[in-house]
Amino acid sequence: MQYQAQQQYGASSSSSSPMRRIERMAAENAVVMFSISSCCMCHAVKRLFCGMGVNPTVYELDEDPRGKEIEKALMGLMGSSSSSAVPAVFIGGKLVGSMDRVMASHINGSLVPLLKNAGALWL
């Protein structure tokens, strides 16, 4: 399985709030996913994207010293309807949501156009 794993958030990230870091990181690539390496739902979303030929940029929160604060900020973004902050998927810099939202978009046919518009998929 290929995806671009990002383990460090850069030196400049220490001066900004976790929410600003999330916004910046989400805007840097067409598909960005915040993950925890041992999470089966994160793994399933990575497999879905890789199977489609999309190589998401993945930030493994459990492998970064600032991962907990990013996770807390993601929890706030995901809202009270989500029981977990991960996986958190951004396409074209916009929050798509967790695994259930990504899979629902895939099933209803709206995921491919999102990926094409973001420049992550060309077929």
C-alpha positions, -999 to +999 in steps of 0.1 A: +000+000+000+014+034-010+006+067+006+026+096+016+031+094+053+040+126+071+053+122+106+064+157+115+045+189+112+075+212+106+092+238+128+068+266+120+039+246+134+049+252+170+039+288+168+004+283+156-028+269+171-037+232+164-066+244+143-044+266+121-020+237+117-048+214+106-060+240+081-025+245+067-018+208+065-051+200+049-045+226+022-010+214+013-022+183-007-052+171-026-061+144-001-050+146+035-059+121+062-052+123+099-048+088+112-036+066+141-014+038+128-032+011+148-067+022+138-086-003+116-110+023+103-080+045+092-065+014+075-097+008+056-099+043+043-062+042+033-069+009+014-099+025-003-079+054-016-049+034-026-072+009-044-086+039-064-052+050-073-052+080-049-021+085-028-033+105+003-009+124+025-013+107+059-004+122+092+000+095+118-010+113+150+004+086+173+038+090+158+041+128+164+048+145+197+021+171+190-004+145+178-027+147+209-034+184+205-041+179+168-064+150+177-083+172+202-088+199+176-100+174+151-125+161+176-139+196+178-141+198+140-158+165+136-185+174+161-204+155+187-217+130+162-183+114+159-170+091+186-134+094+172-113+121+157-097+097+132-098+090+104-103+127+095-102+131+057-098+164+038-102+165+001-092+198-017-086+214+017-122+207+028-132+183+056-151+153+042-153+136+075-146+102+090-148+067+076-186+067+075-188+099+054-160+088+031-176+054+025-211+069+020-196+093-006-180+064-023-212+043-024-234+072-036-209+082-063-199+116-050-163+106-039-148+103-074-160+138-085-145+152-053-112+136-059-112+147-096-120+183-087-091+182-061-067+169-087-062+136-069-077+114-095-075+118-133-095+088-146 
